[in-house]
Amino acid sequence: MFISNAHAAASVAPGGEYGSLIMLAVFGLVFYFIIYRPQAKRVKEHKSLMSSMNKGDEILTNGGIIGKIAKISEDNDYIQIEISTDLHITVKKDYVSAVLPKGTMKSL
């Protein structure tokens, strides 16, 4: 009596034959539009920012340092930043988060 009911319940697949494939496709679309696409857009914008930097631009680093680009090394990915008159530091281009408008350092 109980065995026949259990056997009948196991033969019914929830969501039909293609339910799991449709759910997998929905999760793939959610992953693409919520996670992958915005991240790829940010990476593309950051690469264009790094390639558009010039000597004399005022920048902000990820560490919060504001300075003016004194030297850009073309053979590797490092730039030299002038923080004050006689203070220069070298950072990697990847750590620049924004190019600031001209005159930002003087207004601080």
C-alpha positions in Angstrom: 0.0 0.0 0.0 2.7 2.5 0.9 5.2 1.3 -1.6 3.0 1.9 -4.6 2.3 5.5 -3.5 6.0 6.2 -3.1 6.7 4.8 -6.5 4.1 6.9 -8.2 5.4 10.1 -6.5 8.9 9.5 -7.7 7.9 9.2 -11.3 6.6 12.8 -11.5 9.4 15.3 -12.2 9.0 18.8 -10.8 9.1 21.4 -13.5 9.0 19.0 -16.4 11.8 17.6 -18.4 13.5 20.9 -19.2 12.9 22.6 -15.8 16.5 22.2 -14.6 17.9 23.4 -17.9 15.7 26.5 -17.9 16.7 27.2 -14.3 20.4 26.9 -15.2 19.9 29.3 -18.1 18.2 31.8 -15.9 21.0 31.6 -13.4 23.5 32.1 -16.2 21.7 35.2 -17.4 21.5 36.7 -13.9 25.2 36.0 -13.4 26.0 37.7 -16.7 23.9 40.9 -16.3 24.5 41.4 -12.6 28.1 40.3 -12.0 30.1 39.9 -15.2 28.9 42.7 -17.5 29.3 45.6 -14.9 32.7 44.3 -13.9 33.9 44.1 -17.5 32.7 47.7 -18.1 34.7 49.0 -15.1 37.8 47.2 -16.2 37.5 48.7 -19.7 37.0 52.2 -18.2 40.0 51.8 -16.0 42.2 50.7 -18.9 41.2 53.7 -20.9 41.9 55.9 -17.9 45.4 54.4 -17.6 46.2 54.9 -21.3 45.0 58.5 -21.3 47.2 59.7 -18.4 49.8 62.4 -19.4 52.6 64.2 -17.7 51.3 67.0 -15.6 47.9 65.4 -14.9 46.7 65.5 -11.3 45.7 62.1 -10.0 44.2 60.3 -7.0 45.6 56.9 -6.1 43.7 54.1 -4.4 45.6 54.9 -1.2 44.2 58.5 -1.2 47.4 60.2 -2.3 46.9 63.2 -4.5 49.7 64.3 -6.8 50.9 65.4 -10.2 52.4 63.0 -12.7 56.1 63.9 -13.1 57.2 61.0 -15.2 55.6 58.1 -17.0 57.6 55.0 -17.7 56.6 53.6 -21.1 58.6 50.3 -20.8 56.9 49.2 -17.6 53.7 50.2 -15.8 55.1 52.7 -13.3 54.6 56.4 -12.9 56.4 58.9 -10.8 54.1 61.3 -8.8 55.1 64.6 -7.4 53.3 65.2 -4.1 55.1 68.4 -3.2 58.1 70.3 -4.5 60.8 67.9 -3.5 58.8 64.8 -2.8 58.3 62.2 -5.5 57.0 58.7 -5.2 56.7 55.8 -7.7 53.5 53.9 -8.0 52.1 51.4 -10.4 49.6 52.7 -13.0 47.0 50.2 -11.8 46.7 52.0 -8.5 45.5 55.3 -10.0 41.8 55.6 -9.3 41.0 58.9 -10.9 42.4 61.8 -12.9 41.4 65.0 -11.2 40.6 68.4 -12.8 43.5 70.9 -13.1 44.0 73.0 -10.0 42.7 70.5 -7.5 45.9 70.3 -5.6 46.1 74.1 -5.2 42.5 74.2 -3.9 43.3 71.8 -1.1 
